[in-house]
Amino acid sequence: MSQGIATENYEFIRQLVYHHSRINLGPDKMGLVRSRVQKRLRALGLADFDSYCRLLDCPSGKEELTALVDVISTNVTQFFREMEHFEFLQNTFLPGYCAARKPSSREPLRVWSAACSSGQEPYSLAILLADFFRREPERPWQIVATDISTRMLEIGRQAIYPGNQIQLPAKDWLSAYFQKGAGSWEGHYRIKSCLRQRVQFRHLNLLQWPYPWREKFDVIFCRNVMIYFDRQTQEQLVSCLSGQLEAAGHLFVGHSESLIGIEHGLKRLRPSIYQKSNAMSRLLPITR
């Protein structure tokens, strides 16, 4: 049975979520929080929100805090979402990267899919890179995919998706990079192992610094994440992401996001696409 959530319980949950993940829940999100947290009440066998808040407030509630952020997080994604970014990679970035770095280089192209949700974004990147580097199979590349949601990461590792959710730019990519399910998995497809092995899924809170990476990245996708943060958090996040970029690295944010008003030191190449330096400016035309 549905029940209301008291203002003091909502405020406690709101502040706890913000402190842990910087997701900024306003007063208009009370209904969303109530409906999603009720799933946790049922799973835990708790009678009300008072009991749930008491659990979160005790030392043994740390694991439940992870589950709370998991259910609160919005996980909207799809294959090749915001296609203009993938077209830029294919037609502009990758040709410039290959011209600047010879195949004999042992350094791999490193890509980070931050806030990867259930894996469609990093696998879209893997498909694009695998297809592009068919012409130069000796080029090494790797993808790291991170998210705060352990539930979404597990879906990404399994790499199984309903067929009606798979929309690809090229028709032959379905047979080239997906296995068709049979029996109880009929109507589903799984990313082939040759691509799954290229994508490393890791649990990571983007707002817990420093990051655990020793190497820097040539490409970072951090899209449709900052819209949930306040301006101070956005500035901190962009600063940390910029620090993880190679000298000529590229940062991709969501089409609905902007770095206007944020000090970042990046060059705007196109809306939602930024470059750390001008080292490859002769290869990458700037659209103003």
C-alpha positions as CSV (number, residue, x, y, z in Angstrom):
1,M,0.0,0.0,0.0
2,S,1.3,3.4,-0.9
3,Q,2.1,5.7,2.0
4,G,3.2,9.3,2.3
5,I,6.6,10.5,3.3
6,A,7.0,13.1,6.0
7,T,8.8,16.3,5.3
8,E,11.5,15.5,7.9
9,N,12.1,12.1,6.4
10,Y,12.4,13.5,2.9
11,E,14.8,16.2,4.0
12,F,17.0,13.5,5.8
13,I,17.1,11.3,2.6
14,R,17.7,14.3,0.4
15,Q,20.7,15.5,2.4
16,L,22.1,12.0,2.7
17,V,21.9,11.4,-1.1
18,Y,23.4,14.8,-1.8
19,H,26.3,14.2,0.6
20,H,27.0,10.8,-0.9
21,S,26.4,11.4,-4.6
22,R,25.8,15.2,-5.0
23,I,22.5,14.4,-6.7
24,N,20.5,17.5,-5.9
25,L,16.9,16.6,-5.1
26,G,14.6,19.6,-5.0
27,P,11.2,19.8,-3.3
28,D,9.6,18.7,-6.6
29,K,11.3,15.3,-6.3
30,M,9.4,14.2,-3.2
31,G,7.0,12.1,-5.1
32,L,9.8,10.4,-7.1
33,V,11.7,9.6,-3.9
34,R,8.6,8.3,-2.2
35,S,7.8,5.8,-5.0
36,R,11.3,4.6,-5.4
37,V,12.2,4.3,-1.7
38,Q,9.0,2.3,-1.2
39,K,10.7,-0.5,-3.3
40,R,13.4,-0.6,-0.6
41,L,10.8,-0.7,2.2
42,R,9.2,-3.8,0.6
43,A,12.6,-5.4,-0.1
44,L,13.7,-4.9,3.5
45,G,10.4,-5.7,5.1
46,L,10.2,-2.3,6.8
47,A,6.9,-0.8,7.9
48,D,7.4,2.9,7.2
49,F,9.9,5.7,6.2
50,D,10.7,6.3,9.9
51,S,12.2,2.8,10.2
52,Y,14.0,3.2,6.9
53,C,15.6,6.5,8.0
54,R,16.7,4.9,11.3
55,L,18.4,2.2,9.3
56,L,20.2,4.7,7.1
57,D,21.3,6.6,10.2
58,C,23.0,3.7,11.9
59,P,26.5,2.2,11.1
60,S,25.0,-0.9,9.5
61,G,23.1,1.3,7.0
62,K,26.1,2.0,4.8
63,E,25.3,-0.8,2.4
64,E,21.7,0.4,2.2
65,L,22.9,3.9,1.3
66,T,24.4,2.4,-1.8
67,A,21.1,0.8,-2.6
68,L,19.3,4.1,-2.0
69,V,21.4,6.0,-4.4
70,D,21.0,3.1,-6.8
71,V,17.2,3.4,-6.9
72,I,17.2,7.2,-6.8
73,S,19.6,7.5,-9.8
74,T,18.0,8.0,-13.2
75,N,19.4,5.5,-15.7
76,V,18.1,6.6,-19.1
77,T,20.3,5.4,-21.9
78,Q,20.3,3.7,-25.3
79,F,22.7,2.6,-28.0
80,F,24.3,5.5,-29.9
81,R,22.4,8.1,-27.9
82,E,23.1,11.6,-29.2
83,M,24.5,10.3,-32.4
84,E,26.4,13.5,-33.3
85,H,29.1,12.6,-30.7
86,F,29.7,9.2,-32.4
87,E,29.8,10.8,-35.8
88,F,32.4,13.3,-34.5
89,L,34.5,10.5,-33.2
90,Q,34.3,8.5,-36.4
91,N,34.8,11.4,-38.9
92,T,37.0,13.8,-37.1
93,F,38.6,12.6,-33.9
94,L,39.8,9.1,-34.9
95,P,41.3,10.2,-38.3
96,G,43.1,13.0,-36.5
97,Y,44.3,10.6,-33.7
98,C,45.6,8.1,-36.3
99,A,47.4,10.8,-38.2
100,A,49.1,12.1,-35.0
101,R,50.0,8.7,-33.5
102,K,51.5,5.9,-35.6
103,P,50.3,2.3,-35.3
104,S,53.7,1.4,-33.9
105,S,53.0,3.2,-30.7
106,R,52.3,0.8,-27.9
107,E,50.1,3.3,-26.0
108,P,46.5,2.4,-26.4
109,L,43.7,4.8,-27.2
110,R,42.0,5.1,-23.8
111,V,38.3,5.9,-23.5
112,W,36.3,6.5,-20.3
113,S,32.5,6.1,-20.3
114,A,31.7,7.9,-17.0
115,A,28.2,7.3,-15.6
116,C,27.8,4.4,-18.1
117,S,24.5,3.2,-16.7
118,S,23.6,-0.3,-18.1
119,G,26.4,-0.4,-20.6
120,Q,24.8,0.9,-23.9
121,E,27.2,3.8,-24.1
122,P,30.5,2.0,-23.6
123,Y,29.4,-0.8,-25.9
124,S,28.4,1.8,-28.6
125,L,31.9,3.2,-28.2
126,A,33.4,-0.3,-28.5
127,I,31.4,-1.1,-31.7
128,L,32.5,2.2,-33.2
129,L,36.2,1.7,-32.4
130,A,36.1,-2.0,-33.5
131,D,34.6,-1.0,-36.8
132,F,37.0,1.9,-37.4
133,F,40.1,0.0,-36.5
134,R,39.3,-2.9,-38.7
135,R,41.6,-1.1,-41.2
136,E,44.4,-1.0,-38.5
137,P,43.8,-4.0,-36.2
138,E,47.2,-3.6,-34.7
139,R,46.1,-0.4,-32.9
140,P,45.5,-1.0,-29.2
141,W,42.5,0.5,-27.5
142,Q,40.6,0.1,-24.3
143,I,37.4,1.4,-22.6
144,V,36.7,1.9,-18.9
145,A,33.1,2.1,-17.9
146,T,32.0,3.4,-14.5
147,D,28.8,4.1,-12.6
148,I,27.6,4.7,-9.1
149,S,24.9,2.0,-9.5
150,T,26.0,-1.5,-8.8
151,R,22.8,-2.8,-10.3
152,M,23.4,-1.0,-13.7
153,L,27.0,-2.2,-13.7
154,E,25.9,-5.8,-13.4
155,I,23.6,-5.4,-16.4
156,G,26.5,-3.9,-18.3
157,R,28.7,-6.9,-17.5
158,Q,26.0,-9.3,-18.6
159,A,25.7,-7.3,-21.8
160,I,22.2,-8.8,-22.7
161,Y,19.6,-6.4,-24.2
162,P,16.1,-6.8,-25.7
163,G,16.2,-6.6,-29.4
164,N,13.6,-3.8,-29.6
165,Q,16.0,-1.6,-27.6
166,I,18.9,-2.0,-30.1
167,Q,19.0,0.7,-32.7
168,L,22.3,0.8,-34.7
169,P,23.6,3.2,-37.3
170,A,24.7,0.3,-39.6
171,K,22.5,-2.7,-40.2
172,D,25.4,-5.2,-40.4
173,W,26.6,-4.2,-36.9
174,L,23.9,-6.3,-35.3
175,S,25.3,-9.6,-36.7
176,A,28.9,-8.5,-36.5
177,Y,28.9,-7.5,-32.8
178,F,25.8,-9.2,-31.2
179,Q,24.9,-12.8,-30.5
180,K,21.2,-13.7,-31.0
181,G,19.5,-15.3,-28.0
182,A,17.6,-18.6,-28.2
183,G,15.2,-20.4,-26.0
184,S,14.3,-18.4,-22.9
185,W,16.5,-15.6,-24.3
186,E,14.7,-15.4,-27.7
187,G,14.2,-11.7,-28.6
188,H,17.4,-10.7,-26.8
189,Y,21.0,-10.1,-28.0
190,R,24.3,-10.3,-26.2
191,I,27.4,-8.2,-27.0
192,K,30.0,-10.6,-28.4
193,S,32.9,-11.6,-26.2
194,C,35.5,-9.8,-28.4
195,L,33.9,-6.5,-27.4
196,R,33.0,-7.4,-23.8
197,Q,36.7,-8.1,-23.2
198,R,37.5,-4.6,-24.3
199,V,35.2,-2.9,-21.7
200,Q,36.2,-2.9,-18.0
201,F,33.2,-2.1,-15.7
202,R,34.1,-0.5,-12.4
203,H,32.1,1.0,-9.5
204,L,32.9,4.6,-9.1
205,N,31.4,7.7,-7.5
206,L,32.4,10.6,-9.7
207,L,32.5,12.9,-6.8
208,Q,34.9,10.9,-4.6
209,W,38.3,12.2,-5.5
210,P,41.1,11.4,-6.4
211,Y,40.1,8.9,-9.1
212,P,41.9,5.5,-9.1
213,W,43.5,5.9,-12.6
214,R,47.2,5.9,-13.2
215,E,46.9,6.7,-16.9
216,K,45.0,9.6,-18.5
217,F,42.3,9.3,-21.2
218,D,42.1,10.4,-24.8
219,V,38.3,10.6,-24.7
220,I,35.9,11.0,-21.7
221,F,32.2,10.7,-22.2
222,C,30.4,12.2,-19.1
223,R,27.0,12.9,-20.6
224,N,23.7,13.9,-19.0
225,V,25.2,13.7,-15.5
226,M,25.9,17.3,-14.6
227,I,22.2,18.3,-15.0
228,Y,21.6,16.6,-11.6
229,F,24.3,18.6,-9.8
230,D,24.4,22.2,-8.5
231,R,26.9,24.7,-10.0
232,Q,29.6,24.1,-7.4
233,T,29.5,20.4,-7.9
234,Q,29.6,20.9,-11.7
235,E,32.7,23.0,-11.4
236,Q,34.4,20.4,-9.2
237,L,33.5,17.6,-11.6
238,V,34.7,19.3,-14.7
239,S,38.0,20.2,-13.0
240,C,38.5,16.6,-12.1
241,L,37.6,15.3,-15.5
242,S,39.9,17.8,-17.2
243,G,42.7,16.5,-15.0
244,Q,42.1,13.0,-16.3
245,L,42.4,14.0,-19.9
246,E,45.5,13.6,-22.0
247,A,47.1,16.8,-23.5
248,A,44.9,16.6,-26.6
249,G,42.0,14.7,-24.9
250,H,38.4,15.3,-25.6
251,L,35.5,15.7,-23.1
252,F,31.9,15.0,-24.3
253,V,29.0,16.2,-22.2
254,G,25.3,15.9,-22.9
255,H,23.5,18.0,-25.5
256,S,21.4,19.5,-22.7
257,E,24.5,20.5,-20.7
258,S,26.8,23.4,-21.0
259,L,30.1,24.5,-19.5
260,I,29.2,28.2,-19.8
261,G,30.0,30.0,-16.6
262,I,32.4,27.2,-15.5
263,E,36.1,27.8,-15.5
264,H,37.6,24.8,-17.2
265,G,40.5,25.7,-19.6
266,L,39.1,23.5,-22.4
267,K,38.6,24.6,-25.9
268,R,35.0,24.3,-27.2
269,L,35.1,22.5,-30.6
270,R,31.4,22.1,-31.0
271,P,28.3,22.2,-28.7
272,S,29.0,19.7,-25.9
273,I,32.5,18.7,-27.3
274,Y,35.6,20.1,-25.7
275,Q,39.3,19.6,-26.1
276,K,42.0,20.0,-23.5
277,S,44.6,21.8,-25.7
278,N,45.2,23.0,-29.2
279,A,47.8,20.2,-29.9
280,M,45.6,18.7,-32.6
281,S,43.8,21.9,-33.8
282,R,45.2,21.6,-37.3
283,L,43.3,18.3,-37.5
284,L,40.1,19.2,-35.7
285,P,38.1,22.1,-37.2
286,I,36.4,24.3,-34.7
287,T,32.7,25.1,-35.1
288,R,31.8,28.4,-33.4
